[in-house]
Each structure stands twice: as C-alpha cells, then as structure tokens.
C-alpha cells in the first residue's frame, strides 16, 4: 500500500493559493481515478482507491502547513508503513511554473510543510516537486505562496494537474520515468507529424520539337526532264 500526501492549508480561503498545489494534485487524482469520498481522519482528509494494481491512500493534512508532519506520522503508524511508502506533493519555489520533478529523500529546503514531515517521519520519503516560481526576493515569499494563482496561470496549471492524474498509476508502481512522461505529454505534447507537406513546384516537361516534313515531289521523271529544257 502507498500513501500519497498533498500539502496545503485547509479552508476555502486558501483553496486556490500557490501553497495549495499539493491539495489540488490529490483532488485531480481522486476525481480521475474514482476514489471514494473524503473522510476526516489523522487530522486531515483521507480517501482510498486503486492506482493500477496498487492500493493507495490519499491524505490532505488539515493541521495547517507548518504542522503537516503530525497528520502524516499518524497515518504512517496506523497503516504500519515505512517512510519510503510515502510520496508528498508540494509547491516548489526553485522550479519554474509548470515544471514537475520527482525526488527521493533529501533536505526540506526551508519548506515548512516538509520540515514538519522531517521531524515526524524522517527525510526518507519521495516528493513530487511542483514548480510555482520564485518572487525574486526572499522577503516576499510568504505573501507570494499565500496568494491565489493568477488567471494567466490557469492553462499550465490545468495541464500539470491533468498530467499528474494521468501518471499517478506509474508513480504508485514506482516508475517515476513513466510518470514524468505522462506529465510532459500534457504540458508539452509532441507536434503532429501527419500534417501534409507542401508539394514542390515542378516545371512541366517540354515537348520535343517535331521536325517539319519536307514537301514530297509529285512530278514524274519525264516532267522533270522536260522542265530542264524550258
């Protein structure tokens, strides 16, 4: 069994914040793959279903971002999981908007949600890093992540979330490469190679010039001989 965790803050006030892209990712997976209704459990919202052959639990901690680890730790202990069975979906300032990367283990890079998870289950879990870009000034980060995605971001955001839902079965089975391919097919689909190519203009072949036939002589030999003596 796998546990997918989406990070965010609870409540309608934060629902469209950049910081809540982890919640959004889990909502798309649950919707596209027919998961059951969300239920309150482990200080969060939980639903279960199947991705391919894997049973998967989806968890959205509702402790607010800075205490996310409490909810994740409770769920991990209840289901007797190892931290390597857990994948966390979270916003990533160091990636450009629309970029998605999978990472195993490592530091929390100052992300408060990841810091809390580190404290409760350690660093050995997988992450899906969802790029939201950086405001350019570290003092502006807090206000930036707690603001809604602008309308201009709707296109790429929808593509990324659909790609995540498409690739979720691969992620559950441990094939991060196929997961990333599924996201890429939504974000940057290949151009069609079936469009007709313009035909090159070719000159019409010139017709051979037929020689003009010489006029045939119709006089008799006798007439020709008589003409000489005229």
Buried (B, 14 or more C-beta within 10 A) or exposed (E): EBBBBBBBBBEEEBBBBBBBBBBBBBBBBBEBBEBEEBEEBBBBBBBBBEBEEBEBBBBBBBBBBEBBBBBBBBBBEEBEBEBEBBBBBBBBBBBEBBBBBBEEEEEBEEBBBBBBBBBBBEBEBBBBBBBBBBBEEEEEBEEBBBEEBEEEBEEBBEBBBBBBBBBBBBBBBEBBEEBBBBBBBBBEEEEEEEEEEEEEEEEEEEEEEEEEEEEEEEEEEEEEEEEEEE
